[in-house]
Amino acid sequence: MARHLPPLPALRAFEAAARHLSFARAGAELGVTPGAVSHHMKQLEAWVDGPLFERRANGVVLTETGRVFATRIASIFDQITAASVAARSPLHGTAVTVRCQFSLATKWLAPRLGRFRATHPDISVAVFALPHRWNANEPDPDVAIYHGRGTVPGMRQDLLIGGRQVVVAAPQLVAALPPAPTPADLLSRPMIKVDFAEPGWHDEGWEAWFAAAGFGHLELRPGLTFNLTYLAIEACLSGAGFALVPDFLVAQELASGRLIDPFGISLPVRQPYVIITPEASLTRPEVAIFRSWVLAEGQLPA
């Protein structure tokens, strides 16, 4: 039976345009004119029966349909690349090196690696929980996962996880709140703060959360401060206070009831996590396979 596929040249043009958010740069990569890319997009939008891009005066942006489609198509293209390279030469057995922010490595990546090993037992993975910046004397990792901080030449970068900041606490602290707690009840309770020591890392803190709850400017003095979200979560689990943390890092604790969100007020994570891969590493099939797997994991419910 013949496959009912969209026009493949249009798919290739879409993948490039979605990466660059520019028909001109996509055309330059593919060796065609921007007009040809635009024609391909009209073909593809007719095939999916809906817009994939919003055309604006200063360029294009993906619609929500386009964003989801681009993530899935990029993963498929990575798999095609990996399969094609693997057909020319077998996996050479060296480990995929992953450099990752400590809290994400601990609370999100490591618990998922069993699933990767179950489906790819022949691929070794070496994870290093280290600061974002590495110097010229250190080799580039095959994959890096950190908060997005702008594009880097020679690196492929894709959104991995956005998520929201939520207030959580151990059950015994929540039980001590009034029956219908409000954010005002939190002002007299112990609060845990995350203050990243590395310049350039920042997320909305307690002041922004209280502002979202309808409070004006507040000067807060949390009783405990940590430079890692992981440590704030561990202290929170011990009953040391209320913490404001990304929901995807406490998904298991919330599901099990070890932590509770008593207010239901959240903020978007201002600096989402991205996956960064040197373009040269993508030619290695094991790297392309691991990268596609990580991106697919980022699309799953927490």
C-alpha positions in Angstrom: 0.0 0.0 0.0 1.4 3.4 -0.9 2.2 5.8 1.9 0.1 9.0 2.1 3.0 11.4 2.6 3.3 15.2 2.3 5.6 16.5 -0.4 9.1 15.6 0.8 10.9 18.7 -0.6 8.3 20.8 1.3 9.0 18.9 4.5 12.8 19.5 4.1 12.2 23.2 3.5 9.8 23.4 6.5 12.4 21.8 8.8 15.0 24.3 7.7 12.6 27.3 7.9 11.4 26.3 11.4 15.0 26.0 12.6 16.0 29.4 11.2 12.6 31.2 11.5 13.6 32.7 8.2 12.7 31.7 4.6 15.8 33.5 3.4 18.2 31.6 5.7 16.4 28.3 5.0 16.8 29.0 1.2 20.5 29.7 1.6 21.0 26.4 3.4 19.1 24.5 0.8 20.4 26.4 -2.2 17.1 27.7 -3.3 15.4 31.2 -3.3 13.2 32.4 -0.4 10.4 32.4 -2.9 10.9 28.7 -3.5 10.8 28.1 0.3 7.6 30.2 0.5 6.0 28.1 -2.3 6.9 24.9 -0.4 5.3 26.3 2.7 2.1 27.0 0.9 2.1 23.4 -0.4 2.6 22.0 3.0 0.0 24.3 4.7 -2.5 23.2 2.1 -1.6 19.5 2.8 -2.0 19.9 6.6 -5.0 22.2 6.1 -3.8 25.0 8.3 -1.1 27.7 8.8 2.3 26.6 10.0 3.8 30.1 10.2 2.6 33.6 11.0 4.0 36.0 8.4 5.2 39.3 10.0 7.0 42.4 8.8 10.3 41.3 10.4 10.1 37.6 9.6 8.0 34.6 10.5 7.1 32.8 13.7 5.7 29.3 14.1 2.0 28.8 14.9 1.3 26.3 17.7 0.5 23.7 15.1 3.8 24.6 13.3 5.8 24.3 16.6 4.5 20.8 17.4 4.9 19.7 13.8 8.5 21.1 13.6 9.5 19.3 16.8 8.3 16.0 15.4 9.7 16.5 12.0 13.1 17.5 13.4 13.1 14.3 15.4 12.3 12.2 12.3 15.0 14.0 10.3 17.5 13.2 13.1 16.5 9.5 12.9 16.8 9.5 9.1 20.3 11.0 9.5 21.3 8.5 12.2 19.9 5.6 10.1 21.7 6.8 7.0 25.0 7.2 8.8 24.7 3.9 10.5 24.1 2.2 7.2 27.5 3.5 6.0 29.3 2.6 9.2 28.3 0.8 12.4 28.1 2.5 15.8 31.7 2.9 16.9 30.9 2.3 20.6 32.2 5.5 22.1 30.0 7.1 24.7 27.7 10.0 24.0 28.9 12.7 26.4 26.2 14.8 28.0 26.9 18.0 30.0 23.9 19.0 32.0 22.8 21.4 34.8 22.9 19.5 38.1 19.3 19.8 39.2 17.9 18.8 35.8 20.4 15.9 35.5 19.3 14.6 39.0 15.5 15.2 38.9 14.7 14.8 35.2 17.3 13.2 33.0 18.8 10.4 35.2 15.4 8.9 36.2 14.5 8.6 32.4 17.8 7.0 31.3 16.5 3.5 32.1 14.0 3.9 29.2 16.8 4.9 26.8 19.0 1.9 27.9 16.0 -0.5 27.4 15.6 0.5 23.7 19.3 1.3 22.9 21.5 -1.0 25.0 24.3 -0.7 22.5 24.8 3.1 23.1 26.8 4.2 26.1 26.0 7.5 27.7 28.3 9.5 30.0 26.5 12.3 32.0 28.4 15.1 33.6 26.6 17.5 35.9 28.7 20.6 35.5 28.3 24.4 35.2 27.1 25.8 31.9 30.3 27.4 30.8 33.2 25.3 29.7 36.6 26.6 28.6 38.6 26.1 25.5 40.7 23.4 27.3 37.6 21.2 27.8 36.2 19.2 24.8 32.7 20.1 23.7 30.2 17.6 24.9 28.1 15.8 22.3 24.9 17.1 24.0 24.5 19.9 26.5 21.3 20.7 28.4 21.0 24.1 30.0 18.8 27.2 30.3 18.6 28.9 26.9 21.0 31.8 26.7 21.1 32.7 23.0 22.3 31.0 19.9 25.9 29.8 19.6 27.6 29.5 16.2 28.2 25.9 15.1 25.7 24.6 17.7 22.2 23.2 17.0 19.8 24.4 19.7 16.2 23.3 20.3 13.7 23.9 23.0 13.5 21.0 25.4 11.3 21.9 28.4 9.4 25.1 29.3 7.2 24.4 32.3 6.0 26.5 35.1 7.2 27.6 38.6 4.9 26.3 41.4 4.9 26.6 45.2 5.3 23.3 46.9 5.7 22.1 50.5 5.7 19.0 52.6 2.2 17.7 53.7 2.8 18.7 57.3 3.4 22.3 56.4 0.4 22.5 54.2 -1.7 20.9 57.0 -0.8 23.9 59.2 -2.3 26.4 56.7 -5.9 27.6 57.1 -8.5 25.4 55.3 -8.7 27.7 52.3 -5.2 29.1 52.2 -4.3 32.3 50.3 -0.9 33.7 49.4 -1.1 36.1 52.3 -0.9 33.1 54.7 2.5 32.3 53.2 4.1 35.6 54.5 4.4 34.2 58.0 5.7 30.8 56.9 9.3 29.7 56.1 10.2 30.2 52.5 13.1 28.7 50.6 14.9 30.6 47.9 16.9 29.5 44.9 19.7 31.9 44.0 21.9 30.7 41.2 25.5 31.5 41.8 26.4 31.5 38.1 26.0 34.8 36.3 23.3 34.8 33.6 21.1 32.1 35.3 17.9 33.6 36.6 14.3 32.7 37.0 11.3 34.5 38.4 11.4 34.4 42.2 9.1 34.9 45.2 8.5 38.6 44.5 7.2 37.8 41.0 5.0 35.0 42.3 3.4 37.3 44.9 3.0 39.9 42.2 1.1 37.3 40.1 -1.0 36.6 43.2 -2.1 40.3 43.4 0.5 41.7 45.8 2.5 44.8 45.2 6.3 45.1 45.8 7.4 43.0 48.7 10.8 42.7 50.3 11.1 39.1 51.4 13.7 37.4 53.6 13.6 33.7 53.0 15.0 31.6 55.8 17.0 29.3 53.6 18.8 30.0 50.3 20.3 27.4 48.0 22.3 27.8 44.7 20.7 24.6 43.3 17.0 23.8 42.8 17.7 20.2 43.7 18.9 21.3 47.2 15.8 23.5 47.6 13.6 20.5 46.8 15.4 18.2 49.2 15.0 20.8 52.0 11.3 21.2 51.1 10.8 17.4 51.3 12.2 17.6 54.9 9.6 20.1 55.9 12.1 23.1 56.0 9.8 25.4 54.2 7.8 26.3 51.0 9.8 26.4 47.8 9.2 27.9 44.3 10.4 25.4 41.8 9.8 24.2 38.2 6.9 21.8 38.1 8.7 19.2 35.9 11.4 18.8 38.6 8.8 17.8 41.3 6.4 15.9 39.1 7.0 12.6 40.9 6.8 14.2 44.3 3.5 15.9 43.5 2.1 12.7 42.0 3.0 10.7 45.1 1.8 13.4 47.6 5.3 13.9 49.1 4.9 17.5 48.1 1.7 19.5 47.6 0.9 22.7 45.7 -1.6 24.4 48.1 -2.2 27.6 46.0 -2.5 26.6 42.3 -0.7 29.8 41.3 2.2 29.4 38.9 4.6 31.4 36.7 6.1 30.4 33.4 9.7 29.4 33.6 11.4 32.5 32.1 14.5 30.6 30.9 13.4 27.2 29.5 15.9 24.4 29.1 17.3 23.8 25.6 19.3 20.9 24.1 22.5 22.1 22.5 24.5 19.9 20.0 27.6 20.7 18.0 26.7 20.3 14.3 29.8 18.0 13.9 28.4 15.6 16.5 25.1 15.2 14.7 27.0 13.1 12.0 27.5 10.4 14.7 24.4 8.2 14.7 24.5 7.5 18.4 24.4 11.2 19.1 21.6 11.8 16.7 19.6 8.9 18.3 20.2 10.1 21.9 19.3 13.7 20.9 16.0 12.6 19.3 15.2 10.5 22.3 15.8 13.5 24.7 13.6 15.8 22.6 10.8 13.2 22.5 11.1 12.8 26.3 10.6 16.6 26.7 7.3 16.3 24.9 5.9 13.7 27.3 3.8 14.6 30.3 5.9 15.1 33.4 
